Amino acid sequence: MNELEREYIKTGCDIVNAIIKSADISTEEGPSVYITLKLPVGGVVFGGICFGTEMLTNDGRDSYIEGWDKGMTAILRIMQLAEVKHWGDLAGKPLRAVLKDGRIVAIGHLLYDQFMDYKKPPFKEER
């Protein structure tokens, strides 16, 4: 067991292996952009974090998406953890899922001490 795994387990988390069922980037939930990974554990979904918003132009006739810079960081980190070069190749790839109270709170590389947690830097700034 590595250092980050021990840290999660000390806080009452379980860590399980999981295969990504699907990976979506969508604007289904209104004007916001979301990244979602579906895994067969812990409530199924990791993500659901807003990474951009649809904005109207000044004249109100057109719209555009204004993204959050950490959205690109999230996309690249997910791809790195799953060892893929293309977002479309995520389905079927293994990850570790960190579960707290039955919900996925972080994901990790299958073998290495590498995790992604939206409540830790770079997604949440340390104070």
Secondary structure by P-SEA (a helix, b strand, c coil): ccaaaaaaaaabbbbbbbcccccccccccccbbbbbbbcccccccccccccbbbbbcccccbbbbbbbcaaaaaaaaaaaaaccccccccccbbbbbbbcccccccccccccccccccccccccccc
